[in-house]
Amino acid sequence: MESETKKYDIVFKDEGYRSRAASQGLMYVASLCTDYKFHTVLDVGCGPGWSVLELLVRGKKAQGLEPCKYLFSQELRVPAGLGIVKEGEVTSIPFPADSFDMVFCTDVLEHIKEEEVDKALYELIRVSKKYVFCSICSSEALMFPKLKLHQTVKPREWWEEKFSHYKLKKLKVSGIQGNQGYMYLKLQ
């Protein structure tokens, strides 16, 4: 996966790609904080950390995980120094099982190869105590088309079938409609 993550060192050098306005996760934070009770949260694939920062501002004990080395020399330099963000991959999350009340993963899963999806889902669910929220794009990436950023472009039904292999209960989040998000309660 090393060669795949290197292309994000190129992508995140683009100020538009790493800007607060480009952060897909931010559109979900307010609704999730209103609708669900959770304290600890891990943002997997946190990018420059905008959602982590917003979750911290809202009183959550938030941490981030990000594979892009370039961001650790830029926006993530201070959060990493404070232990808020760690370098790591969605297919091998460096935390023990049941570490977080919620695992938050927005616009990440479509970026990994199809053969790694099951391992990634397993890891997201493994480190969650209670909730898993994912937002997954089901179309080709518009930016940087030559880099083929979206490795697994599948319809919502395909992703829901993947989630159905785990002990999860599908939940709703206010303000999130249609194809925008997947919210699950982890069943014991």
C-alpha positions, 0 to 999 in steps of 0.5 A: 500500500506504500505506493498508493499512499505516496500519491497522496503526498502529491494530492495534499500539496494542492491547497484546495484538496487539503482546505477546510472547505474540501473536508467532507467529514465536517458536514457530518460532525454536527449531526453525529454530535447531536444525535449520538452520545459518544466521548472518544472518537477516531477519525480514520483517514483524517487528512489535514485534521479538520474533523478532528479539530471540530470534534475536539472543539465540541468536547470530544476526545478525538484522535486521528489516523492518517497515512499521508507523510506530507501532511505530517510535515504540514498541518498535522505537525502539531497534532502529531506532536501532541499525540492527537494524530498518528500515522497509519493505515485503515487496514492496520489500525494501531489501536487495541480492540474497542478503543473508541466509542465511535470510529469516523471514516469519511471518503477513505474506503473508496481510495483503497483497493477492492481486495483490501476492503474487507480488512479495512472494514474489519479494522474499523469495527474492531477498534469501535466500542459502539458506533461506526460512521462511514461516508463513501463516494460511489463515483470516480474522483474528479480531481487528479483523474490520472492518479485514479484516486478512487480504487473501489467505485461501487454502488451503495448496495455493494457497500451495504452488503459488505457491512452486512457481514458484521454484527451491526445495526444500521442507524439514521443520522438527522440531516444525512440523506440518501447516499451520504453516509453509513451509520452503524451500531456495533452489536456485542 
